[in-house]
Amino acid sequence: MQIKSPFEITRLLLSTDQEERERGYNAFLGRTHWVKGNTTANLCNLASIQFQLNPKHIKILPPKTMNPGLLWASQTRLEHEKLHMVDAAHDYIAEQGEEFPPIIVWDLYQEKRIRYIVHDGHHRSWYFNQKNQKVEAVILQPMENYRAVEKCLRHAFQIRRLAINLPIF
């Protein structure tokens, strides 16, 4: 049974039972699309499927540690329960000596102002900003499909908000 609820994942991560904590961790990884064995290409394929693009037309840059204050939002709000889940996951991951799952960011390199747009990882961006830390990002550059990606991210241009400044509900 796949666990999707942020509330349930948080509960498992905070459990005193190590087996439950491991289940919570794996469920968290599933929500971030960074399950064990995945690569940056897997994240590119996910973004390609969601935007109905050919992944061969997307350049995957090496993962980069980024300042969350430079990341623009492609959604309008954050969820309180997801922030609790990220916090619990961060503590568990630090305890276990694991690496935190990277976020997915589009690099719209032709844009002057809204260049780096979060595809997946708004809550993680906000969390790391609150900790005054940088966030690990897989950066995707649309090559032959720049305008198509720009169209898919039009909401980011409409809301014009940094991911760290999204309201929390």
Backbone as CSV, one residue per row, in Angstrom:
resi,resn,N_x,N_y,N_z,CA_x,CA_y,CA_z,C_x,C_y,C_z
1,MET,0.836,-1.180,0.000,0.000,0.000,0.000,0.886,1.250,0.000
2,GLN,0.638,2.122,-0.983,1.421,3.341,-1.097,0.813,4.434,-0.208
3,ILE,1.648,5.055,0.595,1.210,6.102,1.515,1.443,7.444,0.843
4,LYS,0.395,8.239,0.692,0.503,9.534,0.026,0.248,10.715,0.953
5,SER,-0.521,10.508,2.003,-0.937,11.604,2.876,0.257,12.202,3.627
6,PRO,0.468,13.523,3.482,1.555,14.164,4.236,1.400,13.957,5.745
7,PHE,0.166,13.979,6.226,-0.091,13.772,7.648,0.377,12.388,8.084
8,GLU,0.049,11.360,7.294,0.432,9.980,7.626,1.949,9.794,7.512
9,ILE,2.557,10.383,6.493,4.011,10.280,6.322,4.721,10.924,7.514
10,THR,4.242,12.079,7.942,4.821,12.767,9.104,4.690,11.900,10.347
11,ARG,3.500,11.321,10.535,3.266,10.456,11.698,4.265,9.305,11.715
12,LEU,4.489,8.691,10.565,5.431,7.571,10.476,6.872,8.035,10.746
13,LEU,7.255,9.161,10.171,8.613,9.671,10.363,8.910,10.019,11.823
14,LEU,7.874,10.393,12.561,8.050,10.771,13.963,7.833,9.608,14.924
15,SER,7.537,8.447,14.397,7.279,7.271,15.227,8.534,6.861,15.997
16,THR,8.334,6.144,17.087,9.475,5.590,17.828,9.888,4.241,17.252
17,ASP,9.051,3.678,16.392,9.312,2.390,15.750,10.159,2.616,14.492
18,GLN,11.355,2.048,14.457,12.284,2.265,13.347,11.715,1.786,12.015
19,GLU,10.968,0.710,12.028,10.356,0.185,10.803,9.342,1.183,10.232
20,GLU,8.547,1.781,11.112,7.574,2.786,10.670,8.287,4.023,10.132
21,ARG,9.357,4.416,10.775,10.120,5.579,10.307,10.683,5.332,8.910
22,GLU,11.162,4.116,8.678,11.683,3.755,7.350,10.558,3.792,6.309
23,ARG,9.383,3.307,6.680,8.226,3.366,5.768,7.872,4.823,5.466
24,GLY,7.911,5.672,6.490,7.640,7.096,6.293,8.663,7.738,5.372
25,TYR,9.918,7.381,5.554,10.995,7.908,4.708,10.784,7.494,3.254
26,ASN,10.498,6.217,3.033,10.268,5.734,1.667,9.048,6.395,1.041
27,ALA,8.008,6.625,1.839,6.817,7.308,1.331,7.159,8.760,0.970
28,PHE,7.994,9.396,1.798,8.430,10.763,1.499,9.204,10.792,0.187
29,LEU,10.118,9.843,0.015,10.876,9.781,-1.235,9.940,9.607,-2.421
30,GLY,8.905,8.784,-2.257,7.935,8.586,-3.328,7.223,9.879,-3.696
31,ARG,6.902,10.677,-2.697,6.237,11.971,-2.954,7.166,12.939,-3.671
32,THR,8.470,12.819,-3.424,9.430,13.722,-4.057,9.925,13.162,-5.391
33,HIS,9.468,11.982,-5.749,9.846,11.315,-7.006,11.325,10.949,-7.023
34,TRP,11.904,10.781,-5.847,13.331,10.462,-5.748,13.495,9.152,-4.996
35,VAL,12.927,8.091,-5.533,13.032,6.788,-4.889,14.431,6.233,-5.118
36,LYS,14.822,5.308,-4.276,16.162,4.749,-4.351,16.438,4.210,-5.756
37,GLY,17.594,4.579,-6.274,17.983,4.131,-7.605,17.651,5.132,-8.705
38,ASN,16.867,6.162,-8.394,16.528,7.154,-9.410,17.728,8.034,-9.730
39,THR,17.665,8.632,-10.905,18.719,9.538,-11.361,18.083,10.857,-11.794
40,THR,18.926,11.799,-12.162,18.408,13.075,-12.662,17.588,12.847,-13.938
41,ALA,17.941,11.841,-14.716,17.167,11.536,-15.930,15.740,11.120,-15.573
42,ASN,15.564,10.405,-14.468,14.216,10.034,-14.027,13.384,11.279,-13.733
43,LEU,13.997,12.281,-13.091,13.278,13.512,-12.785,12.955,14.278,-14.067
44,CYS,13.863,14.264,-15.020,13.617,14.898,-16.309,12.449,14.208,-17.017
45,ASN,12.443,12.888,-16.990,11.347,12.137,-17.625,10.010,12.458,-16.971
46,LEU,10.001,12.569,-15.648,8.772,12.917,-14.933,8.258,14.279,-15.396
47,ALA,9.135,15.281,-15.402,8.741,16.626,-15.829,8.273,16.617,-17.285
48,SER,8.948,15.831,-18.123,8.578,15.728,-19.535,7.179,15.145,-19.694
49,ILE,6.903,14.100,-18.947,5.573,13.478,-19.006,4.513,14.474,-18.542
50,GLN,4.774,15.155,-17.442,3.791,16.103,-16.907,3.530,17.255,-17.868
51,PHE,4.535,17.668,-18.629,4.373,18.764,-19.582,4.162,18.265,-21.016
52,GLN,4.105,16.951,-21.197,3.922,16.325,-22.514,5.001,16.783,-23.499
53,LEU,6.253,16.604,-23.078,7.406,16.995,-23.874,8.283,15.789,-24.175
54,ASN,9.125,15.934,-25.155,10.108,14.907,-25.472,11.336,15.152,-24.597
55,PRO,11.672,14.212,-23.710,12.827,14.434,-22.818,14.148,14.591,-23.569
56,LYS,14.215,14.138,-24.809,15.440,14.298,-25.597,15.700,15.762,-25.946
57,HIS,14.672,16.595,-25.803,14.803,18.013,-26.119,15.067,18.853,-24.876
58,ILE,15.398,18.173,-23.782,15.673,18.860,-22.529,17.095,18.546,-22.089
59,LYS,17.831,19.571,-21.761,19.199,19.395,-21.268,19.138,19.319,-19.748
60,ILE,19.747,18.284,-19.187,19.807,18.119,-17.734,21.174,18.612,-17.272
61,LEU,21.171,19.671,-16.487,22.430,20.173,-15.946,22.792,19.359,-14.705
62,PRO,24.059,19.310,-14.346,24.435,18.605,-13.114,23.713,19.219,-11.916
63,PRO,23.324,18.404,-10.927,22.654,18.964,-9.742,23.475,20.120,-9.164
64,LYS,22.762,21.124,-8.702,23.394,22.347,-8.224,22.753,22.755,-6.905
65,THR,23.566,23.246,-5.993,23.057,23.781,-4.741,22.671,25.228,-5.001
66,MET,21.389,25.545,-4.744,20.868,26.869,-5.093,20.323,27.613,-3.883
67,ASN,20.364,28.914,-3.973,19.740,29.786,-2.982,18.228,29.753,-3.241
68,PRO,17.413,29.324,-2.264,15.958,29.274,-2.484,15.348,30.635,-2.813
69,GLY,16.025,31.710,-2.447,15.529,33.051,-2.730,15.570,33.428,-4.197
70,LEU,16.142,32.575,-5.038,16.198,32.832,-6.479,15.156,32.027,-7.249
71,LEU,14.377,31.227,-6.538,13.466,30.288,-7.193,12.039,30.822,-7.242
72,TRP,11.501,30.887,-8.431,10.146,31.380,-8.650,9.149,30.241,-8.552
73,ALA,7.960,30.564,-8.100,6.904,29.571,-7.880,6.096,29.322,-9.144
74,SER,5.660,28.089,-9.295,4.726,27.737,-10.367,3.393,27.284,-9.772
75,GLN,3.228,27.503,-8.474,1.966,27.234,-7.783,1.686,28.413,-6.868
76,THR,0.463,28.485,-6.334,0.055,29.688,-5.607,0.171,29.621,-4.100
77,ARG,0.343,28.421,-3.533,0.374,28.348,-2.070,1.132,27.112,-1.603
78,LEU,1.423,27.106,-0.312,2.051,25.964,0.346,1.043,25.374,1.332
79,GLU,1.225,24.101,1.637,0.340,23.436,2.585,1.083,23.182,3.890
80,HIS,0.433,23.567,4.980,1.002,23.430,6.320,1.456,21.990,6.596
81,GLU,0.613,21.026,6.263,0.940,19.611,6.526,2.166,19.147,5.741
82,LYS,2.320,19.640,4.523,3.491,19.258,3.726,4.766,19.848,4.326
83,LEU,4.666,21.044,4.883,5.841,21.645,5.533,6.247,20.839,6.762
84,HIS,5.271,20.358,7.516,5.574,19.482,8.665,6.247,18.191,8.182
85,MET,5.755,17.656,7.068,6.320,16.430,6.510,7.782,16.662,6.104
86,VAL,8.068,17.771,5.453,9.442,18.081,5.029,10.351,18.220,6.250
87,ASP,9.853,18.874,7.288,10.630,19.045,8.517,10.954,17.689,9.151
88,ALA,9.938,16.825,9.265,10.156,15.493,9.854,11.115,14.672,8.987
89,ALA,10.951,14.771,7.677,11.832,14.031,6.763,13.266,14.540,6.871
90,HIS,13.426,15.838,6.965,14.766,16.414,7.082,15.477,15.879,8.322
91,ASP,14.766,15.849,9.442,15.366,15.340,10.679,15.756,13.871,10.540
92,TYR,14.863,13.078,9.952,15.141,11.651,9.775,16.341,11.444,8.842
93,ILE,16.347,12.169,7.735,17.416,12.026,6.740,18.766,12.425,7.348
94,ALA,18.786,13.506,8.111,20.024,13.945,8.768,20.506,12.890,9.757
95,GLU,19.570,12.324,10.501,19.878,11.274,11.483,20.500,10.045,10.819
96,GLN,19.984,9.701,9.650,20.415,8.496,8.939,21.645,8.744,8.059
97,GLY,22.035,10.006,7.908,23.192,10.322,7.060,22.887,10.208,5.575
98,GLU,21.627,10.336,5.222,21.223,10.255,3.815,21.256,11.653,3.194
99,GLU,21.110,11.703,1.874,21.030,12.988,1.186,19.568,13.341,0.989
100,PHE,19.265,14.627,1.095,17.897,15.096,0.917,17.564,15.093,-0.578
101,PRO,16.352,14.690,-0.941,15.989,14.630,-2.366,16.038,16.007,-3.029
102,PRO,16.572,16.067,-4.241,16.647,17.355,-4.935,15.278,17.804,-5.444
103,ILE,15.165,19.097,-5.680,13.964,19.643,-6.296,14.190,19.687,-7.807
104,ILE,13.143,19.947,-8.565,13.251,20.089,-10.018,13.005,21.555,-10.363
105,VAL,13.947,22.140,-11.103,13.869,23.550,-11.476,14.069,23.689,-12.986
106,TRP,13.227,24.501,-13.599,13.416,24.851,-15.012,14.276,26.108,-15.091
107,ASP,15.256,26.087,-15.959,16.096,27.249,-16.220,15.624,27.875,-17.523
108,LEU,14.830,28.942,-17.416,14.393,29.680,-18.605,15.431,30.767,-18.873
109,TYR,16.536,30.326,-19.455,17.742,31.127,-19.603,17.547,32.361,-20.477
110,GLN,16.445,32.458,-21.224,16.204,33.656,-22.039,15.496,34.753,-21.240
111,GLU,15.068,34.409,-20.034,14.367,35.373,-19.180,15.368,36.136,-18.324
112,LYS,15.100,37.409,-18.115,15.981,38.219,-17.280,15.605,38.083,-15.801
113,ARG,14.312,38.175,-15.495,13.891,38.230,-14.097,13.466,36.868,-13.563
114,ILE,12.475,36.272,-14.192,11.950,34.989,-13.707,12.667,33.879,-14.478
115,ARG,13.843,33.542,-13.993,14.673,32.578,-14.723,14.518,31.157,-14.190
116,TYR,14.647,30.967,-12.887,14.594,29.632,-12.297,13.209,29.407,-11.682
117,ILE,12.462,28.479,-12.277,11.092,28.223,-11.838,10.995,26.802,-11.299
118,VAL,10.440,26.676,-10.104,10.301,25.369,-9.458,9.213,24.559,-10.156
119,HIS,9.572,23.385,-10.587,8.604,22.432,-11.145,8.057,21.568,-10.011
120,ASP,8.956,21.078,-9.177,8.581,20.240,-8.037,9.548,20.546,-6.907
121,GLY,9.003,20.901,-5.736,9.860,21.164,-4.586,9.619,22.505,-3.920
122,HIS,8.436,23.076,-4.088,8.134,24.364,-3.460,8.286,24.310,-1.934
123,HIS,7.768,23.246,-1.326,7.819,23.134,0.133,9.260,22.950,0.620
124,ARG,10.027,22.160,-0.110,11.431,21.975,0.257,12.211,23.274,0.096
125,SER,11.908,24.059,-0.944,12.570,25.356,-1.142,12.286,26.274,0.032
126,TRP,11.016,26.352,0.417,10.616,27.208,1.533,11.319,26.756,2.816
127,TYR,11.324,25.448,3.045,11.924,24.894,4.255,13.407,25.259,4.346
128,PHE,14.150,25.031,3.283,15.582,25.314,3.315,15.857,26.804,3.456
129,ASN,14.989,27.628,2.895,15.143,29.068,3.088,14.979,29.431,4.564
130,GLN,14.003,28.824,5.223,13.783,29.087,6.652,14.985,28.661,7.485
131,LYS,15.717,27.663,7.048,16.910,27.161,7.746,18.173,27.910,7.311
132,ASN,18.003,28.923,6.439,19.146,29.669,5.881,20.141,28.735,5.200
133,GLN,19.603,27.763,4.474,20.431,26.803,3.759,20.065,26.807,2.277
134,LYS,20.966,26.297,1.493,20.700,26.154,0.061,20.019,24.815,-0.178
135,VAL,19.350,24.706,-1.315,18.612,23.503,-1.664,19.243,22.872,-2.908
136,GLU,19.325,21.566,-2.910,19.872,20.826,-4.048,18.813,20.784,-5.151
137,ALA,19.208,21.151,-6.370,18.255,21.216,-7.479,18.783,20.496,-8.710
138,VAL,17.892,19.790,-9.375,18.157,19.257,-10.707,17.604,20.307,-11.654
139,ILE,18.461,20.842,-12.495,18.071,21.948,-13.358,17.874,21.440,-14.779
140,LEU,16.711,21.770,-15.317,16.348,21.366,-16.671,16.319,22.602,-17.566
141,GLN,16.950,22.486,-18.725,16.918,23.566,-19.706,16.166,23.085,-20.937
142,PRO,15.085,23.792,-21.287,14.367,23.407,-22.513,15.181,23.866,-23.720
143,MET,15.502,22.962,-24.590,16.323,23.329,-25.739,15.435,23.536,-26.972
144,GLU,14.986,22.475,-27.587,14.177,22.588,-28.805,12.722,22.916,-28.501
145,ASN,12.354,22.923,-27.225,10.946,23.152,-26.866,10.799,24.295,-25.864
146,TYR,11.634,25.318,-25.994,11.652,26.430,-25.033,10.272,27.072,-24.892
147,ARG,9.647,27.412,-25.998,8.335,28.094,-25.962,7.267,27.199,-25.344
148,ALA,7.335,25.899,-25.596,6.352,24.974,-25.014,6.489,24.940,-23.495
149,VAL,7.710,24.918,-22.991,7.941,24.924,-21.538,7.488,26.250,-20.951
150,GLU,7.815,27.326,-21.631,7.396,28.653,-21.176,5.863,28.714,-21.070
151,LYS,5.192,28.130,-22.029,3.720,28.099,-22.008,3.218,27.254,-20.830
152,CYS,3.859,26.119,-20.569,3.476,25.263,-19.436,3.683,25.983,-18.100
153,LEU,4.640,26.885,-18.063,4.957,27.607,-16.823,4.337,29.005,-16.784
154,ARG,3.360,29.264,-17.641,2.767,30.605,-17.723,2.199,31.077,-16.378
155,HIS,1.762,30.122,-15.562,1.215,30.478,-14.246,2.275,31.191,-13.397
156,ALA,3.526,30.775,-13.530,4.617,31.423,-12.785,4.742,32.890,-13.194
157,PHE,4.535,33.177,-14.466,4.632,34.559,-14.946,3.417,35.375,-14.523
158,GLN,2.295,34.707,-14.315,1.089,35.400,-13.862,1.170,35.747,-12.373
159,ILE,1.630,34.786,-11.553,1.670,35.049,-10.103,2.906,35.841,-9.688
160,ARG,3.993,35.713,-10.421,5.238,36.460,-10.162,5.596,36.490,-8.680
161,ARG,5.755,35.299,-8.135,6.066,35.184,-6.709,7.212,34.200,-6.499
162,LEU,8.097,34.530,-5.606,9.173,33.607,-5.245,8.552,32.455,-4.449
163,ALA,9.112,31.272,-4.598,8.604,30.105,-3.882,8.662,30.315,-2.368
164,ILE,9.639,31.074,-1.896,9.786,31.308,-0.451,8.758,32.289,0.082
165,ASN,8.029,32.979,-0.800,7.032,33.962,-0.376,5.599,33.495,-0.576
166,LEU,5.402,32.221,-0.824,4.042,31.722,-1.002,3.311,31.681,0.328
167,PRO,2.007,31.976,0.308,1.234,31.860,1.547,1.074,30.394,1.946
168,ILE,0.944,30.162,3.249,0.797,28.806,3.789,-0.638,28.604,4.242
169,PHE,-1.238,27.505,3.792,-2.605,27.158,4.182,-2.639,25.827,4.897
